[in-house]
């Protein structure tokens, strides 16, 4: 528990591809599996002193993703059981998340492009299914 408490107090800086640096609580940044793994790989000291570069994410999209992570900071970590429950991924989107995705098409497209590489946990994948429908993307299946 002490480790979680220490991490909750730590800050990390995230650097967008346009050079902007956003400082957030470590626990918020670690909602992204990619960022969590980067922190583990680089080590605590490295991420405390230098910004974590995110070369595929521009500043407005990074701010939007951080907003989502901040809102979901107290959500339980994703489990293997959650990964296997496709119904949960595709149907449970709360009101806040629905409103979060009500952005212009360009922003929505940018969020979709970065969502997979930065590996955000549910309910983000379910929100993307909704976003794909909004943009007119359809999954093609063969018979």
GIRABEL-V351815 format. One record per backbone hydrogen bond with DSSP energy under -1.0 kcal/mol. NH is the residue of the N-H (numbers start at 1). CO is the residue of the C=O. E is the energy in kcal/mol with one decimal. If there is no record, write none. Layout:
NH:CO:E / NH:CO:E
This chain:
5:1:-2.3 / 6:2:-2.7 / 7:3:-2.5 / 8:4:-2.2 / 9:5:-1.0 / 12:24:-2.8 / 14:22:-2.9 / 15:52:-3.0 / 16:20:-2.8 / 17:57:-3.0 / 19:16:-1.7 / 22:14:-2.8 / 24:12:-2.9 / 26:10:-2.9 / 29:25:-2.2 / 30:26:-2.4 / 31:28:-1.7 / 32:29:-1.7 / 33:119:-2.9 / 34:118:-1.2 / 36:32:-2.7 / 37:33:-2.5 / 38:34:-2.5 / 39:35:-2.7 / 40:36:-2.2 / 41:37:-2.8 / 42:38:-3.2 / 43:39:-2.1 / 47:43:-1.9 / 48:44:-1.5 / 49:45:-1.2 / 50:46:-2.1 / 52:13:-3.4 / 54:15:-3.0 / 57:54:-1.8 / 62:58:-2.6 / 63:59:-2.6 / 64:60:-1.7 / 65:61:-2.7 / 66:62:-2.7 / 67:63:-2.2 / 68:64:-2.0 / 69:65:-2.7 / 70:66:-2.8 / 71:67:-2.1 / 72:68:-1.9 / 73:70:-1.2 / 75:72:-1.6 / 83:79:-1.8 / 84:80:-1.5 / 86:84:-1.4 / 89:85:-1.5 / 90:86:-1.7 / 91:87:-1.3 / 92:88:-1.2 / 93:91:-1.1 / 98:94:-2.1 / 99:95:-2.5 / 100:96:-2.4 / 101:97:-1.6 / 102:99:-1.5 / 103:101:-1.9 / 108:104:-2.5 / 109:105:-2.7 / 110:106:-2.3 / 111:107:-2.6 / 112:108:-2.2 / 113:109:-2.3 / 114:110:-1.8 / 115:111:-1.7 / 118:114:-2.0 / 124:121:-1.9 / 127:123:-1.9 / 128:124:-1.7 / 129:125:-1.5 / 130:126:-1.6 / 131:127:-2.1 / 132:128:-3.0 / 133:129:-1.8 / 134:130:-2.0 / 135:131:-2.2 / 137:132:-2.8
